[in-house]
């Protein structure tokens, strides 16, 4: 298996974050994809972040960011790009927080133009920008993916595939999306889903067999992150997800 495995999990307390940061490597993961709450306190002090956590290999393999692309959120994203560059993070995973019902195809094309420029700006600092589609975000339905990625400037923005958000959005053929957009996919968020709830990988209703097969078919060798949002025990979730990904990708 040549993929790099990461873990991502929201933490509510200092103790939870410490457990996450100290245990991900021991479980077997190559990196952590950090939620905003885990790096924003250091946004203007990257050296302080490196002093505190730089000894942990793979810490901040990606930063998860979000906003609505108004002026203030663009400025915040630009600050995040600078922070990522300073701490050695190569990927920013961007969640575009605007309700899908408020968006037209023309809007999606406009967002693609804005994110293209930001993606090219990020590349000048050694950082890649990846769109994380979400349920009830502008890129949600199958056609939205075509509209967005037909509009972007070539090579400017990648795609983070989230298995559970696709299914929640009514896209059951996850493997088709992976094969169709393999040329822009630069990250995966793998999580399970059942009856309206996020589940630990392998404990929901998603059939991951075709998903793993499609990842192999496109020759993908980048980051694959377990995005664990079930709310269960952190360490057990790390272990269960690692075993499921490792076995499925063999």
Phi, psi and omega in degrees: 000122184255359178287157174260125184262132178234169177228148177217134183201130175291139177240144184256343183224164176299322182294319178296318179296319179298317179298316179300310184294325186275339188253342187299321180291321180296326178291330178131355181288149178274341183196170171244138170257110194277133169288158186304320183298339184272346178233342183301326177300344182250008191305321181263005181224065183300328179294326177293323176297314182294323178295322183281323191229359185297343179281353183265107181300131177088358179296130181070040176297336170208153174246131179263122184232171180196167179167184183248008178067023166281179188301318183289323180286329174294318178298319178295321178295320178297322176294323178293322176299315179297318178296314180302315180298321183290328183261000177089017176278135184259352188220130170247124181261114190254123176259122187264100192275066174233132181300137183299326183296339182271005193241138174252171176299322178297322177298315181300319178296321178295317178299322179298321178297315181296313181291330175300313180297319179292323178295319178293322176298318179297319182298330177294342179251014177079023184235143176254145178252128182236127177283126173259103175296151179219154165302134179063032167243169185305317175265097186230311182273163184303317181295331181299324180297317179296315181299313184294309188279347169283342184264329186296154172290135187305129176079005186272327184223132175265187182229126169265117178274126176245112187300314185287324178292327174298311182296317179298331180276002177093009179260099184276332181271075181297322182299324179297318179297318180298315181291324182289330185242022179303333182287344179242350181292126177231010180190151174233138166248111184258119171209159184261169187205139176197133175051045175079008183235143171289141181232156170299144181307130180088356183245012178242205187256357182285134175272105184274353179304305178296331179292311177300320181297319181290326176297318176293321184297325182274359178070031184287134180229016183267205183287136171232115186249132166285117180258091193269109184233023183285339182088005180277192181300132185296307185295317180295321177297319177301312182295314182296316181293320180298314181298319182293316180293314183300314181291322184287333184266354180299000000 
